[in-house]
Amino acid sequence: MTKRPLRSALPLILSALPHLFPLAVCIALLLAAAVSAADAQERPAALQERPAAVQERPAALACTQGRSLLPDLEAKGAMPDLVREAASTINGEGRLYRIEREGLAPSFLFGTMHLSDPRILALPAAAEAALAQARGVVIETTDILDPQRMAATLLSRADLTILPPGHTLAEVVGPDGMADVLPLLEARGTPAAAVARLQPWFVAAGLMMPDCEVKRTAGGAKVLDVAIAERAKGEGLELEGLESAAEQLEALASMPLDLQADNLVATVELADRLPDIFETMIALYLDGRIALIGPATERALPSGTDEASSLAVTQAFEDRVVHRRNALMAERLRPILAKGGRFVAVGALHLPGETGLVEGLRRTGWTVTRAD
């Protein structure tokens, strides 16, 4: 496999984050609550709040709609190279795939973005037809249907969200980094005491979420996967999950602290551009150009300043959040698909590539063809 250019890992993390969004938006809602310095010393009060109790604050957020950066990339003449790079990724286009094996009703694999944007919630006609005929629905984790359970997951794995004893965020990030982080936290209504003992990945995940998305979710809007799951439950269909919220949490928290700190600072430095980045990703997703999301996002953002660190973050994150989870999902999918007639909805980032679900299922004997 060709190594990625030595750029900041932030583009990869941003392109992956919408596929872990239910957990991340829970983080964003919790971080939006102001907490006391005393409570933040051991187990931040933000982690103890029930999601319903913290929904008032995000409702007051300003909502800035981003703009797609694709026209800028076109004007710079960058798109032909990006398109060629994406074309080298197997199964890099398409959101819907048909899964077949002799003697079974066909199943379908649909790539999602875990967002509540109305454009994303409107299923394409082919996906709508596939869902309408399904006997059962599969999503990444059914834990997303219970916000209290999601919050309980964060509480129960404090080792993945809280820094080791004797360490603080300011110490891990450093004075220069904290000088960048603190103003954004203040703007989001989160005092420094609220994050003093939190791991950098946790803080970054909360800050990455676009205000529009946090505001919609706080107001009761459903992300696509939740909407599909609730529809399945309402129609009496069998609903199954492929992993737990705890497993997703472990994947996000798996990077070393120094690399987490580097990513947090990069996130803060690009905060003003995040709405445009998400809008760019949404535009590519709606066009079914899934493999182009990563290269286009990378090109739209500035390069990292520490090449060795950037490469380390990229490889670690890609392996733990994408490749390893792909293998686990494919393994857990096989007995479910053997029932026939399933509609499988997972983050679109899990479809393309040699380690993607499409190829993973093909290697185990399933016939998988594009259906959109």
SVG drawing of the C-alpha trace seen along z (x, -y; Angstrom):
<svg xmlns="http://www.w3.org/2000/svg" viewBox="-44 -34 54 56">
<polyline fill="none" stroke="black" stroke-width="0.4" points="0.0,0.0 1.3,-3.4 2.2,-5.6 0.2,-8.8 2.0,-12.1 3.6,-13.4 0.8,-15.7 -1.1,-16.4 -3.4,-13.6 -6.2,-16.0 -7.7,-15.6 -8.0,-11.8 -9.4,-12.3 -11.9,-14.8 -13.0,-12.4 -13.3,-9.6 -15.0,-11.5 -18.5,-11.8 -18.5,-8.0 -18.0,-8.0 -20.4,-10.9 -22.9,-9.6 -20.2,-9.2 -18.5,-12.5 -21.7,-14.6 -22.3,-13.2 -18.8,-14.4 -19.6,-17.8 -22.8,-18.2 -21.2,-17.2 -18.2,-19.6 -20.7,-22.4 -21.8,-22.2 -19.9,-24.5 -18.4,-22.6 -16.6,-23.5 -12.8,-23.2 -13.3,-21.0 -15.4,-18.5 -13.0,-18.5 -10.1,-17.3 -11.1,-13.6 -14.2,-13.0 -15.3,-16.1 -18.9,-17.0 -19.3,-17.3 -19.1,-13.5 -21.7,-13.2 -24.4,-15.2 -27.2,-13.5 -27.2,-14.5 -30.8,-16.0 -29.4,-18.3 -26.8,-19.8 -28.9,-20.5 -29.8,-24.0 -26.3,-25.4 -25.8,-24.1 -29.1,-25.5 -27.6,-29.0 -24.7,-28.3 -24.3,-30.4 -24.8,-28.2 -22.4,-29.0 -23.1,-27.2 -19.9,-26.2 -19.2,-26.3 -17.7,-23.5 -14.0,-24.0 -14.2,-21.9 -14.6,-25.0 -11.4,-26.3 -9.6,-23.1 -10.9,-23.1 -9.6,-26.7 -6.2,-25.8 -6.0,-22.9 -5.7,-20.3 -8.7,-18.2 -7.3,-16.0 -4.5,-14.7 -6.9,-14.2 -9.4,-12.3 -6.6,-10.1 -5.5,-9.4 -9.1,-8.4 -9.5,-6.3 -6.6,-4.0 -8.8,-3.0 -10.9,0.0 -14.6,-0.4 -13.9,-4.1 -17.3,-5.3 -20.8,-4.4 -22.8,-4.4 -24.9,-1.3 -23.8,2.3 -25.8,5.5 -24.7,8.6 -25.6,12.0 -25.1,15.7 -27.1,18.6 -30.1,19.6 -30.4,16.3 -32.5,13.2 -30.1,10.4 -28.8,7.9 -27.5,4.4 -24.6,2.4 -25.2,-1.3 -22.5,-3.9 -23.6,-6.7 -22.4,-9.9 -23.5,-10.1 -24.9,-13.6 -28.4,-15.2 -28.0,-17.4 -31.4,-17.1 -29.5,-16.4 -28.0,-13.3 -31.2,-12.2 -32.9,-12.0 -32.0,-8.5 -31.3,-7.9 -34.1,-6.1 -32.1,-2.8 -31.3,-2.8 -34.9,-3.6 -36.1,-0.7 -33.5,1.6 -34.5,0.6 -38.2,0.9 -37.7,4.6 -35.3,5.5 -36.2,8.1 -33.7,6.6 -31.4,3.7 -27.8,3.6 -26.0,0.4 -22.5,-0.1 -23.8,-0.2 -27.2,-0.2 -25.8,-2.1 -26.5,-5.3 -30.2,-4.8 -29.8,-5.4 -28.1,-8.7 -27.9,-7.8 -26.1,-4.6 -23.7,-6.5 -22.9,-8.9 -22.6,-5.8 -20.0,-4.4 -17.9,-7.5 -18.2,-7.4 -17.4,-3.7 -14.1,-4.0 -12.6,-7.0 -9.2,-5.5 -9.8,-6.5 -11.1,-10.0 -9.2,-11.2 -5.4,-11.8 -3.3,-9.6 -2.9,-10.9 -0.5,-13.8 -1.0,-15.0 -3.0,-17.9 -4.1,-19.0 -2.0,-22.1 1.1,-20.0 0.5,-17.6 -0.3,-20.3 2.2,-22.8 1.9,-26.6 2.0,-27.6 -0.7,-25.0 -2.9,-26.0 -2.6,-29.6 -4.4,-28.5 -6.8,-26.1 -8.2,-28.3 -9.8,-31.1 -11.8,-28.5 -12.9,-26.8 -14.1,-30.1 -16.0,-30.8 -17.7,-27.5 -18.7,-28.3 -16.3,-25.7 -14.1,-26.9 -10.5,-25.7 -11.3,-23.8 -13.8,-21.7 -11.0,-20.1 -8.1,-20.3 -7.9,-16.6 -9.3,-15.4 -7.3,-13.6 -6.6,-15.8 -8.4,-13.4 -11.6,-13.9 -11.3,-17.7 -10.5,-17.7 -13.5,-15.5 -15.9,-17.9 -14.4,-20.9 -14.4,-19.3 -18.2,-19.1 -19.7,-21.9 -21.9,-24.2 -24.8,-23.6 -24.7,-19.9 -24.5,-20.2 -27.4,-22.6 -29.6,-20.4 -28.8,-17.4 -29.5,-19.2 -32.8,-20.3 -33.9,-16.7 -32.7,-16.1 -31.6,-12.5 -28.4,-11.5 -28.9,-9.3 -28.1,-6.0 -30.4,-6.7 -33.2,-7.6 -32.7,-4.3 -32.6,-2.4 -35.7,-4.0 -37.6,-3.4 -36.6,0.3 -37.8,0.5 -41.1,-1.2 -41.7,1.3 -40.9,4.3 -37.7,5.3 -34.9,7.0 -32.2,4.5 -28.6,5.5 -25.3,3.7 -21.7,4.6 -19.8,3.1 -20.3,1.3 -19.8,-2.4 -17.0,-1.3 -15.1,0.2 -15.5,-3.0 -14.2,-4.9 -11.2,-2.7 -10.4,-3.3 -10.6,-7.1 -8.5,-7.0 -5.8,-4.8 -3.3,-7.4 -0.3,-8.3 -0.8,-11.5 1.8,-13.5 0.2,-12.8 -3.3,-13.6 -1.9,-16.9 -0.6,-17.7 -3.9,-16.9 -5.8,-19.1 -3.7,-22.1 -4.1,-21.5 -7.9,-21.3 -8.0,-24.6 -5.9,-26.3 -8.3,-25.3 -11.5,-25.8 -12.7,-28.6 -12.4,-26.4 -14.1,-23.3 -17.6,-24.3 -16.1,-24.5 -14.3,-21.2 -17.5,-19.4 -19.4,-21.0 -16.8,-19.7 -17.1,-16.2 -20.9,-16.3 -20.8,-17.3 -18.5,-14.4 -20.5,-12.0 -23.7,-13.0 -22.0,-12.4 -20.9,-9.0 -17.2,-9.9 -16.2,-8.4 -12.5,-7.7 -12.0,-11.4 -13.0,-12.7 -9.6,-12.0 -7.4,-13.4 -9.6,-16.5 -9.7,-17.3 -5.9,-16.9 -5.3,-19.2 -7.7,-21.8 -5.8,-21.9 -2.3,-23.1 0.5,-20.6 1.6,-19.5 4.7,-21.1 6.2,-17.9 6.3,-15.3 7.4,-12.3 4.6,-13.1 2.1,-13.6 2.9,-10.3 2.7,-8.5 -0.7,-9.9 -2.0,-9.1 -0.9,-5.5 -2.0,-4.8 -5.4,-6.4 -6.1,-4.8 -5.1,-1.4 -7.1,-1.5 -10.2,-3.5 -10.6,-2.2 -8.7,1.0 -9.1,2.9 -12.7,2.0 -13.3,3.1 -12.0,6.5 -14.1,6.8 -17.2,5.6 -16.8,8.0 -16.3,10.9 -19.4,10.0 -21.4,9.4 -21.1,12.9 -23.5,14.7 -26.0,11.8 -25.9,11.8 -26.5,15.6 -30.0,14.7 -30.6,12.9 -32.5,9.7 -30.4,7.4 -29.9,3.6 -26.5,2.8 -25.8,-0.9 -22.2,-1.8 -20.0,-4.8 -19.1,-5.2 -15.4,-5.3 -15.7,-1.6 -16.6,-0.6 -13.6,-1.5 -10.1,0.0 -8.5,3.4 -9.4,3.6 -12.9,2.1 -16.1,4.1 -16.8,4.6 -13.6,6.4 -13.7,8.1 -17.0,9.7 -15.9,10.7 -12.9,12.5 -15.2,14.6 -17.4,15.8 -20.1,13.1 -20.9,11.6 -20.9,7.8 -21.8,5.4 -22.5,1.7 -26.3,1.0 -26.5,-2.8"/>
</svg>
